Amino acid sequence: MPHIWGADHDAFRPDQWLTGAGCSFIPKSLYWYPVFHVGLGVCLGKNLAVNEIMVVAVAVVRALDVQVVGDSGSAACAPKFVRVGADLVHQRQAPSED
């Protein structure tokens, strides 16, 4: 998907996020997640919610045995959307019942 993500879309370059002085990470605007607000009205559960999202994502990936399906090994999907059906991922093993 170079037409969406750029010519080096499949390269592992963690330094692309280090844009500050001395190659430090500078987060995007505080308004990036407007649902949490900023300033005096900031959501008290923001950090809990963000951490919970990460915990659930890791739990799902660890519980399922998934693989990319297709000859090309690439997914054809629209930006900002993830297809969970069709030919993007295939569940080879059902999660355990314990």
C-alpha positions in Angstrom: 0.0 0.0 0.0 2.7 2.5 -0.9 0.1 4.9 -2.4 -1.3 5.3 1.1 1.5 4.9 3.6 4.6 5.8 1.4 7.3 4.0 -0.4 8.9 2.6 2.8 5.5 1.4 4.3 6.9 -2.1 5.1 10.2 -0.9 6.6 10.7 -1.1 10.4 11.8 2.4 11.3 11.0 3.3 14.9 13.0 6.5 14.7 10.3 8.0 12.5 8.5 8.9 15.7 11.5 10.5 17.3 11.2 14.1 15.9 12.2 16.2 18.9 15.6 17.7 19.8 18.1 14.9 20.5 15.9 12.4 18.8 13.3 12.4 21.5 9.6 11.6 21.2 7.2 14.5 21.0 3.6 13.4 21.2 1.0 15.0 18.9 -1.3 17.7 20.1 -3.1 17.2 23.4 -6.3 17.5 21.4 -5.5 14.3 19.4 -8.1 12.4 21.4 -10.8 15.0 21.8 -13.0 12.6 23.7 -10.8 12.9 26.7 -10.5 16.8 26.6 -7.6 18.7 28.0 -6.8 21.2 30.7 -9.1 21.4 33.8 -11.8 19.3 32.2 -9.5 16.4 31.3 -11.0 12.9 31.8 -9.7 11.4 35.0 -9.9 7.9 33.4 -7.9 8.8 30.3 -4.7 6.9 31.2 -6.8 3.9 32.5 -8.8 3.8 29.2 -5.7 4.0 27.0 -3.9 1.3 29.0 -7.1 -0.9 28.9 -7.2 -0.6 25.1 -3.6 -1.9 24.9 -4.2 -4.7 27.4 -7.3 -5.9 25.4 -5.4 -5.7 22.1 -2.5 -7.8 23.4 -5.0 -10.3 25.0 -6.8 -10.7 21.7 -3.6 -11.2 19.7 -2.2 -13.7 22.2 -5.5 -15.7 22.4 -5.9 -16.2 18.7 -3.6 -17.8 16.2 -4.0 -15.5 13.2 -2.2 -15.2 9.9 -2.4 -13.0 6.8 -4.2 -14.8 4.1 -3.6 -14.4 0.4 -0.8 -14.9 -2.2 0.5 -11.4 -1.9 0.7 -11.3 1.9 -0.7 -7.7 1.9 -4.1 -6.5 3.0 -6.3 -4.4 0.8 -8.3 -2.1 2.9 -9.3 1.6 3.2 -7.2 3.9 5.4 -8.4 4.1 9.0 -10.4 0.9 8.6 -9.5 -2.7 9.4 -11.2 -5.6 7.8 -11.6 -8.5 10.2 -13.5 -10.7 7.9 -13.1 -11.8 4.3 -9.5 -12.5 3.3 -7.6 -10.2 5.7 -7.2 -12.6 8.7 -8.0 -16.2 9.2 -8.5 -17.8 12.6 -6.8 -21.2 12.6 -7.6 -22.1 16.2 -10.6 -21.2 18.4 -9.8 -19.6 21.8 -9.7 -21.9 24.8 -12.7 -22.1 27.0 -10.9 -21.9 30.3 
